[in-house]
C-alpha cells in the first residue's frame, strides 16, 4: 500500500506552517512510499531535530533546506550568553559562566555525539539557565538533547521537558517461578497482546478499553480550555502505550541481596516492565505551550526550541498545571496495564518501582529553588529508586540514586541511541535482528528495525560511566517483548474481558 501523509500529521509533530509541509509530504511519499506512516513520521522528526545533518542528503535535503531560514530572517531580540570558545565543545562547556555551571559535568563524554553537545551548549547559554549536565546516554533531540538536564531560575521550557510529557518506566515484580515464562509462553504472550494498545494515534473505541482512573476526574480538565478539548481522547487512550521505543515486556528479575530501600529478598522473579508516556494529551500540551513560548521569547534559530515561560506568567502557570496532569495521566496508563496483567496472573506484585523523565521538578540547588528539566534523564536523588532499561535484548537495571550534585541528582534513562531511526532502517536487516533475538532467546511481538538492539549504545558501558550517580540493586532481562509494529491497529474494539473490567 502506497504511503500517504496529511499536512496536519506533519504539523502535529512540530513542523511550522508554510512551504515545508508540502515539500515534506512530496519528498517522503515519493522516496519512502513503501514505508509505514509511523516510519515516515519518525524520519521527519529526525530531520526537524537536526536539519543541518540532512542538507547533503539526496532524498531529504530539500526538506532540511526549508527548515533552515536565511540568516537575515533570524530574530535575535533575546541575546544569549557569550561563552568563550574552548578547543572543543567539552572545553567550551567547562567555561560556562553559570555560577557553579556545567563545570564539565558531562558523563561518558567519549560516547556522546557532537549534536548533543551543541544542544547542551546552546541551552546553557540561556539567560535563565543556572546549571546543566549531560548523561552518558545523551544524543540529539529537540530543544534539550535526550539525556540533558538543565536547571533554570523561575522559568520552565516546554521543549526542555519534551513532547511525551511524563514518559516513564514502571516495573512490577511478581513472586512467580521464572520457568513459567518459557513453559507458559503462550499465556504471557496473550496477556501482553490483550493488556494494551500500541500506535502513535492508537485509542480504544470507548473508555471501557482503559478502565477508570481518578486522574480523569482532575479539575484541571475543566479549568483549562485546551485540556477540556483533550479529555475525550484521553479517556480512549488511557491504558495505551504509543509507538517508537515504547514497550511492555515480561522478563526475569534478579536481586542479588536485599536492600532496605528496594525491600525485596534476594532471588529470581518474573518482572513486568513498561515504558510509555502521556500519549496525545502530553503531545498537544507540549506543542501548544511551545508555540506560546516561542512567540513570547523570540530566540535565535539555534535556540528557538528552548523558549521558556516564566513561572509567574499566566501561561507558565497554565503549563505547569497541564504538565503535572500529563505526568499523572502517564502514570495512570501504566497502572491500568499492570493492574490488568496482575489480575490475570492471580496475584499482586511483591513491589512496584516507577520513575519518569521528560518532566520538570521544583528542587533545591546550591541553596536556592530551581526548575530542573530532565529530558530523557532519570531522577537520582539520594536513595531514589529507578529503572534504567537497555534494549529489547539487553538487560535493564534497578538502581537507587546517590544524590550526586554534579549531575543535578540525575542519571541516564536508558542505553541511548547510537543510530537515528533513519540510519537504523537503512543499515540493519531483518535477518540480523532475527538472529540477535534468537541469540538472546527473546520473543518479539511487533517492533521494527528502528528499535533493533544495534541502534542503541551498550548499556553496560553507560552504567559504567555513571557509577558515581547510581547504585545497582538488581537486573531485568527481557524475554517476551511487545512493541508497536506495522501490523498494529490504530483503533481497536475492547476485548470482552476489557469491557467487563471497564464497567
Secondary structure, 3 states (H helix, E strand, C coil): CCCCCCHHHHHHCCCCCCHHHHHHHHHHHHHCCCCCHHHHHHHHHHHHHCHHHHCCCCCCHHHHHHHCCCHHHCCCCCCCCCCCCCCCHHHHHHCCCCCCCCCCCECCHHHCCHHHHHHHHHHHCCCCEEEEEEEEEEECCCCCCEEEEEEECCEECHHHHCCCCCCEEEEEEECCCCCHHHHCHHHHHHHHHHHCCECCCCEECCHHHCCCCHHHHCCHHHHCHHHHHHHHHHHHHCCCCECCCCEEEEEEEEECCCCCCCCCCCEEEEEEEEEECCHHHHHHHHHHHHHHHHHHHCCCHHHHHHCCEECCCHHHHHHHHHHHHHHHHHHHHHHHHHHHHHHHHCCCCCEEEEEECCEEEEEEECCEEEEEEEECEEECCCCCEEEECCCCCCCEEEEEECCCHHHCCEEECCCCECCCHHHHHHHCCHHHHHHHHHHCCCEEECCCHHHCHHHECCHHHHHHCCCCCEEEEEEEEEEEEEECCCCCCCEECCCHHHHHHHC
